[in-house]
Amino acid sequence: MALDSASLERIIPALLELEEATGKPTLELHLMRYRFALEHLQPGRVLDIACGVGYGTNLLSSAGVIEAAIGVDISEEAIEYARYHYGHAGIEFVTADALQFTDASGFENIVSLETIEHVPDPVALLAHLTSLLKPHGVLIGSVPITPSVDANPHHRTDFTARSFRKMARGLGLVELDSLGQDQGYDPIALLRGKEKRSSGLRRNIPGYYLANPGRLWARVCSTLRHGFKNRYLTVAWRKR
């Protein structure tokens, strides 16, 4: 099974380094988002989009109000891992693209953590997920709200708390609650590749900044304001 434990895009709990900022502390941030989602789940089914190896879907399925949980990811390797380690009655793992996944029955709950920043058209993804929600269903989503496109070549959109919320309001979603998180990092350790999962960072960042000076300015402004921190926002919305 070709899962890369050093990838920034795939958290495999059993293979993370305890002492590294991109290891166990990053997993704990993700688990906090899933626990936040648990607090807002309502009776019925839950869809976990871009579920990765399934540890979060498994946690969501443990909620007493959940009748069935479906975890969806584009990686067949991740889904195979999820089925082997977390598959049980009441939980299903499916290989599919988030924008193409459909389900005729609809969902009372949809969770999409650290996904929306990856797609070329984040509004289209959020609109698609909203369409899969039943009336008055709950959607929980999270994104980085400090610059990430410069460092992470898999990210397509930088969000602020304001732009993320504005996008959801434009789709008629009503905010119920939110969770803010900060994660400090050591820029020297990352640039020197001292962390196992730093291998996925963008190569030749100076060259990237020369070609994209606006991204450099955004990074400088964010660092002056927040220090060496990555900041994240998770929001729970209800569909009208």
C-alpha positions in Angstrom: 0.0 0.0 0.0 1.7 3.2 -1.2 0.8 5.7 1.5 3.4 8.4 2.1 3.7 9.0 5.8 5.9 12.0 5.1 3.2 13.8 3.1 1.8 17.1 4.4 -1.5 16.0 2.8 -2.0 12.7 4.6 -2.1 12.1 8.3 -1.5 8.5 9.3 -1.8 8.6 13.2 0.3 5.4 13.8 3.2 6.8 11.7 3.6 10.3 13.0 6.6 11.6 14.9 5.8 12.5 18.5 8.2 15.5 18.8 7.7 17.2 15.5 5.3 20.1 15.1 4.0 18.6 11.9 3.5 15.2 13.6 1.4 14.5 16.7 0.5 18.2 17.4 -0.9 18.4 13.9 -3.0 15.3 14.5 -4.3 16.7 17.7 -5.4 19.9 15.9 -7.3 17.7 13.4 -8.9 15.6 16.2 -10.0 18.8 17.9 -11.8 19.8 14.7 -13.5 16.4 14.6 -14.5 16.8 18.2 -15.9 20.2 17.5 -17.9 18.6 14.6 -19.2 15.9 17.0 -20.7 18.6 19.2 -22.9 19.8 16.3 -24.0 16.6 14.7 -27.7 15.9 14.5 -29.6 12.6 14.1 -29.1 10.9 10.8 -26.2 10.2 8.4 -22.8 11.9 8.2 -20.6 12.4 5.2 -16.9 13.0 5.8 -15.4 14.4 2.6 -11.7 14.0 2.0 -11.6 11.6 4.9 -8.0 10.5 4.4 -7.2 7.2 6.2 -10.5 7.3 8.1 -9.6 8.0 11.7 -11.9 11.1 11.8 -14.8 9.3 10.1 -14.5 6.6 12.7 -14.7 9.2 15.4 -17.8 10.8 13.9 -19.5 7.4 13.6 -19.2 6.9 17.3 -21.7 9.7 18.0 -24.9 8.2 19.3 -27.1 10.2 17.0 -25.4 9.0 13.8 -27.2 6.2 12.0 -24.5 5.7 9.3 -21.2 7.4 8.4 -19.6 7.6 4.9 -16.0 8.6 4.4 -15.0 9.7 0.9 -11.5 10.3 -0.4 -9.9 10.5 -3.9 -7.0 8.2 -2.9 -7.8 4.5 -3.3 -4.8 3.7 -1.1 -6.1 5.8 1.7 -9.6 4.2 1.4 -8.1 0.7 1.5 -6.2 1.7 4.7 -9.4 3.1 6.2 -11.4 0.0 5.4 -8.7 -2.2 7.0 -8.2 -0.2 10.1 -11.5 1.5 10.8 -14.2 -0.4 8.8 -17.1 -1.7 10.9 -20.9 -1.9 10.8 -22.4 1.6 10.3 -19.4 3.0 8.5 -18.5 2.9 4.8 -15.5 4.2 2.9 -15.8 5.2 -0.8 -13.2 6.3 -3.4 -14.5 9.4 -5.2 -13.7 12.9 -6.1 -15.3 15.4 -3.7 -16.9 17.4 -6.6 -18.3 14.3 -8.3 -19.5 12.3 -5.3 -23.3 12.0 -5.2 -25.8 10.3 -2.9 -29.5 10.2 -3.7 -30.6 10.0 0.0 -28.8 13.2 1.2 -27.2 13.8 4.5 -28.2 15.5 7.8 -24.5 16.2 8.4 -21.4 16.9 6.2 -17.9 17.4 7.5 -15.1 18.8 5.2 -11.9 19.5 7.1 -8.9 21.0 5.4 -10.3 20.3 1.9 -11.7 23.5 0.4 -8.3 25.2 0.0 -7.2 22.3 -2.3 -9.7 22.7 -5.2 -9.5 25.3 -8.1 -13.0 26.5 -7.4 -13.8 26.4 -3.6 -17.2 28.0 -4.1 -18.2 25.2 -6.4 -17.1 22.6 -3.9 -19.0 24.3 -1.0 -22.1 24.7 -3.2 -21.9 21.0 -4.1 -21.7 19.9 -0.5 -24.6 22.2 0.4 -26.6 20.5 -2.3 -26.0 17.1 -0.7 -27.4 18.4 2.6 -31.0 17.8 3.6 -33.0 20.9 4.6 -31.7 22.3 7.9 -28.7 20.0 7.6 -25.4 20.9 9.3 -22.1 21.5 7.4 -18.8 21.7 9.2 -15.8 23.0 7.3 -12.3 24.2 8.1 -9.5 26.0 6.2 -6.2 27.7 7.0 -6.7 31.4 7.5 -3.1 32.4 7.2 -1.2 32.2 3.9 -0.5 28.6 2.9 -0.4 28.6 -0.9 3.2 29.8 -0.9 4.5 26.9 1.2 2.1 24.1 0.2 2.0 23.4 -3.5 -1.2 21.4 -3.1 -3.2 24.5 -1.8 -5.0 26.6 -4.4 -6.6 29.4 -2.3 -5.6 31.5 0.6 -8.5 32.3 3.0 -9.1 34.8 5.7 -11.7 34.3 8.4 -13.8 37.0 6.6 -13.5 35.5 3.1 -14.3 32.0 4.3 -17.5 33.2 6.1 -18.5 35.4 3.2 -18.3 32.5 0.8 -20.6 30.4 3.0 -23.1 33.3 3.5 -23.3 33.6 -0.3 -24.6 30.1 -0.4 -27.3 30.7 2.2 -25.6 28.9 5.1 -26.2 30.2 8.6 -23.3 30.1 11.1 -23.9 28.2 14.3 -20.5 28.1 15.9 -16.8 28.3 15.2 -13.4 27.1 16.4 -10.2 29.0 16.0 -6.8 27.3 16.3 -3.2 28.5 16.2 -0.1 26.3 15.5 3.3 27.7 16.0 6.2 26.5 13.8 10.0 26.8 13.6 10.7 28.2 10.1 14.4 27.2 10.3 13.6 23.6 11.1 11.2 23.4 8.2 13.5 25.0 5.7 16.3 22.7 6.7 14.1 19.7 6.3 14.5 18.6 9.9 10.9 17.6 10.2 9.8 14.3 8.5 6.7 15.8 6.9 8.5 19.0 5.6 9.5 17.1 2.5 6.2 18.2 0.9 6.9 21.9 1.2 7.2 23.9 -2.0 10.7 23.7 -3.5 12.6 26.9 -4.4 10.3 29.2 -2.4 12.6 32.2 -3.2 12.0 31.7 -6.9 8.3 31.3 -6.3 8.2 34.6 -4.4 10.1 36.3 -7.3 7.3 35.1 -9.6 4.5 35.9 -7.1 5.5 39.0 -5.1 1.9 39.3 -3.8 2.3 36.0 -2.0 5.5 37.2 -0.4 3.7 40.4 0.8 0.9 38.3 2.3 3.4 36.1 4.1 5.3 39.1 5.5 2.1 40.8 6.7 0.8 37.6 8.3 4.1 37.0 10.1 4.3 40.6 11.4 0.7 40.3 12.7 0.7 36.7 14.1 4.3 35.6 14.3 5.4 32.2 13.1 2.0 30.6 13.3 -0.4 28.8 11.1 -4.0 29.7 12.0 -7.1 27.7 11.2 -10.9 28.3 11.3 -13.5 25.6 11.6 -17.2 26.7 11.2 -20.5 24.9 11.7 -23.3 26.1 9.5 -26.9 25.2 9.0 -28.6 25.0 5.7 -31.8 27.1 5.4 
